[in-house]
Amino acid sequence: MMQGFSNSPNPHTSHYLSFDSSLPMPFKIPVVLETLLNPKTNLNFSRKQEDLIEALRFSYEAKDRLFTNMFEDESALLVQMTQEGEEIQALKDKYNELQTQKMEASEICFDLINALADDLDASQYQKLLELSGLPS
């Protein structure tokens, strides 16, 4: 199967960002980001670009683990907030701390994507779109 033409998830990018509007185009498109992060994608990257992609892969994996681990904590806090006699403000503060940690993890990914977006040249973008199965 040609890379980028499948709807099945790529094991290297198990979860994406929430496709936040702050992502630059074309990285808002899931298949483009998936293709970029796939270790088999060859766009004749410079050493700097390879370093950025490696950092981005690591950051995504760490973010995914963090979000997975926090899901249970968030759910427990939300349940506790609905119980009588609970100290709601303390629970809200804990919940807000979790949200802040998630936002900071996402911002690291956004920063890496933006740095990479600034560093790719037109021919690399064109090849990335082709590998992703999108018209250029």
Disulfide bonds with the S-S distance in Angstrom:
none
